[in-house]
Amino acid sequence: MHMRIRYALPMLAVASALLLTGCVDNSGGGSGGSGSSAANPYGVTKDDALAKTLPAAIAKAGTITVGVDATYAPN
């Protein structure tokens, strides 16, 4: 009897976790991918004092592009 419970509880937990992973709503946005700023789902606003500290080339471009190589583990 104890052996069944020992294996049944972890299996029940895993099954519950798998079922609940489908109960998400990913419509809140995220990374735009191509740098599209048509929508601002998080309400981010420009900080003028901080914007004045940017180098001239970045301020003129109006965007900052970040490159990532996802094949390496985080440091």
QUIGIGI-V54043 format. One record per residue. RES is the residue in one letter. SS is DSSP state (helix for helix, strand for strand, loop for the rest). NEAR is the number of other ideal C-beta (glycine too) atoms within 10 Angstrom. Layout:
RES,SS,NEAR / RES,SS,NEAR
//
This chain:
M,loop,5 / H,helix,5 / M,helix,7 / R,helix,8 / I,helix,10 / R,helix,9 / Y,helix,9 / A,helix,10 / L,helix,10 / P,helix,10 / M,helix,9 / L,helix,11 / A,helix,10 / V,helix,10 / A,helix,10 / S,helix,10 / A,helix,9 / L,helix,9 / L,helix,9 / L,helix,9 / T,loop,8 / G,loop,6 / C,loop,6 / V,loop,7 / D,loop,5 / N,loop,6 / S,loop,7 / G,loop,7 / G,loop,10 / G,loop,9 / S,loop,7 / G,loop,11 / G,loop,6 / S,loop,5 / G,loop,9 / S,loop,8 / S,loop,9 / A,loop,5 / A,loop,8 / N,loop,9 / P,loop,10 / Y,loop,9 / G,loop,5 / V,loop,8 / T,loop,7 / K,loop,6 / D,loop,9 / D,helix,7 / A,helix,6 / L,helix,8 / A,helix,10 / K,loop,8 / T,loop,8 / L,loop,12 / P,loop,8 / A,helix,7 / A,helix,7 / I,helix,12 / A,helix,11 / K,helix,8 / A,helix,11 / G,loop,7 / T,loop,7 / I,loop,8 / T,loop,7 / V,loop,4 / G,loop,4 / V,loop,6 / D,loop,5 / A,loop,6 / T,loop,5 / Y,loop,7 / A,loop,5 / P,loop,4 / N,loop,3
//
